[in-house]
């Protein structure tokens, strides 16, 4: 029995959705902004984060 472990493989998950994604923090500020949100709503990540 070998004591070495095989390296963990990371799964590649292709984006299957074109949904806009926004993350709102506990203070109500925008903490995350997807490229799809930019495409749909027109604001860049730099313009919207923290608002």
N, C-alpha and C positions, 0 to 999 in steps of 0.2 A: 504494500500500500504506500502510495506516494504522499508526502506531506506538503508538496508544493501545490499551489492552487492555480488554475488557469486564469488568465486576466479576464476581468469583467468586460463584457461587450456592451456598448451603448447602442440602443436601438435608434435608428433614424426614423423619425415620425414626420412624414411629409405633411405640409399644410393642406388640408382638404377643404377648408372653409375660407370664404372671403369675408367673414364677419368682422366688423370693427370691434376691437377690444380696448376697453378702458379700465384702469384700476383706480379705485377711489380709496384713499386712506381713511383712517378713523376720524380725521378732522374734516373730511369732506373735500380734500384737495385731490387733484388728479395726480396719481403717482405712476401711472403706466399708460402707454399710448402706442397702439400697433400701427404698422404701415397701412393697414386697411382702413383704420380710423382716419388717417391722413388723407387717403384717397377719397373716402366718402365725405368727410367733413371739411377738408381743406386746411386744417391747422397742422403745422409741423410739430414734432415732439418737443422741440425747444420752445415753441410758442405756448404750448398748452400745459406742460408739466408744472405743478405747483399752484395752478389756478383753482 
